[in-house]
Amino acid sequence: MEVTVSRKAHFNAAHRLNNDKWSITKNKEIFGKCNYPNYHGHNYELIVSVKGEINQDTGYVMDMGKLKEIIKSEIEDRLDHKNLNLDIDYFKKVIPSAENISVFIYNILRNKIDKNLSISVTLYETPRNFVVYSG
């Protein structure tokens, strides 16, 4: 029997959506306020879900304390109060949209969580705008 467990976390970060290959006009047209040259910020809400068989010895799909530690050290400590465009090397080459941020988070977590478990990342950029990425 497969069960999904989830852990909620958050971080605050600034970013700017900008495609260096485009003109200033096109960037403003496509990205609007998200292209503001001095960046803008979000209070991101993150839900990491882990799905798998219940371990008969522990009763867990995954130890939630361990999941909490992984999210804190690998995601929150890395992204909280950062300018994603300037402080995170990955986003110096990749536009830090919510979609790309969720892929970035997923890839980090995928390397830290047992491969026998499937994972999903839900990232809320605002209470109404969110993305889900499952690899």
C-alpha positions in Angstrom: 0.0 0.0 0.0 1.4 3.4 -1.0 0.9 6.4 1.1 1.9 10.1 0.5 3.4 12.1 3.3 4.0 15.9 3.0 6.0 18.6 4.7 5.3 22.3 4.4 8.1 24.9 4.5 8.7 28.5 3.4 11.3 30.9 2.3 11.5 34.5 1.2 13.4 35.4 -1.9 13.7 38.1 -4.6 14.0 37.6 -8.3 13.6 39.2 -11.7 12.1 37.5 -14.8 14.3 38.6 -17.7 15.4 36.9 -20.9 18.8 38.4 -21.9 18.2 37.4 -25.5 15.2 39.8 -25.8 14.9 43.6 -25.9 13.9 45.7 -22.9 10.5 46.2 -24.6 9.9 42.5 -25.2 10.9 41.6 -21.6 8.5 44.3 -20.2 5.7 43.0 -22.6 6.1 39.4 -21.6 7.0 39.6 -17.9 5.3 42.9 -16.9 6.0 43.9 -13.2 8.0 40.7 -12.8 10.7 42.3 -15.0 11.3 45.2 -12.6 15.0 46.0 -13.0 15.6 46.2 -9.2 13.9 42.8 -8.6 10.8 42.0 -6.5 10.2 39.4 -3.8 7.8 36.6 -2.8 7.0 34.7 0.4 7.2 31.3 -1.1 5.3 28.4 0.4 6.7 24.9 -0.3 5.1 21.5 0.1 7.3 18.5 -0.5 5.4 15.2 -0.8 7.0 11.8 -0.6 5.1 8.7 -1.8 6.0 5.1 -1.1 5.3 1.9 0.8 4.9 2.0 4.5 8.0 0.5 6.2 6.6 -2.3 8.4 9.4 -1.8 10.9 8.9 1.9 11.5 5.3 2.6 10.3 6.8 5.4 8.2 7.0 6.1 4.5 9.8 8.5 5.5 10.9 9.9 8.8 9.3 13.3 8.8 12.1 14.6 11.1 14.6 13.6 8.4 12.5 15.2 5.7 12.3 18.4 7.7 16.1 18.5 8.1 16.7 17.9 4.4 14.3 20.7 3.4 15.8 23.1 6.0 19.5 22.5 5.1 19.1 22.0 1.3 16.3 24.4 0.4 15.4 26.9 3.1 19.0 27.7 4.2 20.1 27.9 0.5 17.2 30.2 -0.8 15.8 32.1 2.1 16.4 35.9 1.9 18.4 35.5 -1.3 18.3 37.3 -4.6 17.8 34.2 -6.8 19.3 35.9 -9.9 22.4 37.1 -8.1 23.0 34.7 -5.3 22.2 31.3 -6.8 24.5 30.2 -9.6 21.8 28.0 -11.3 19.7 31.1 -11.8 22.4 33.1 -13.4 21.7 31.0 -16.6 18.0 30.0 -15.9 15.1 32.4 -15.6 13.9 32.0 -11.9 10.2 31.5 -12.7 8.1 29.5 -10.2 8.3 26.6 -12.7 12.1 26.7 -12.8 12.5 27.2 -9.1 10.3 24.1 -8.5 12.5 22.0 -10.8 15.6 23.3 -9.1 14.2 22.3 -5.7 13.1 18.9 -7.0 16.5 18.1 -8.4 18.2 18.9 -5.1 15.7 16.8 -3.1 15.8 13.9 -5.5 19.5 13.5 -4.7 18.8 13.5 -1.0 15.7 11.2 -0.7 15.6 7.4 -1.2 15.2 6.6 -4.9 12.5 4.0 -4.0 10.3 6.9 -3.0 8.6 9.2 -5.5 8.6 12.9 -4.7 6.6 16.0 -5.7 7.3 19.6 -5.1 4.4 22.2 -4.9 5.6 25.8 -4.8 3.3 28.6 -4.1 4.6 32.0 -5.4 1.4 33.6 -4.1 -1.6 32.2 -2.4 -3.3 31.8 -5.8 -0.3 31.0 -8.1 1.5 27.7 -7.6 3.2 25.0 -9.6 3.7 21.3 -9.0 6.6 19.3 -10.3 7.1 15.6 -9.9 10.1 14.9 -12.2 
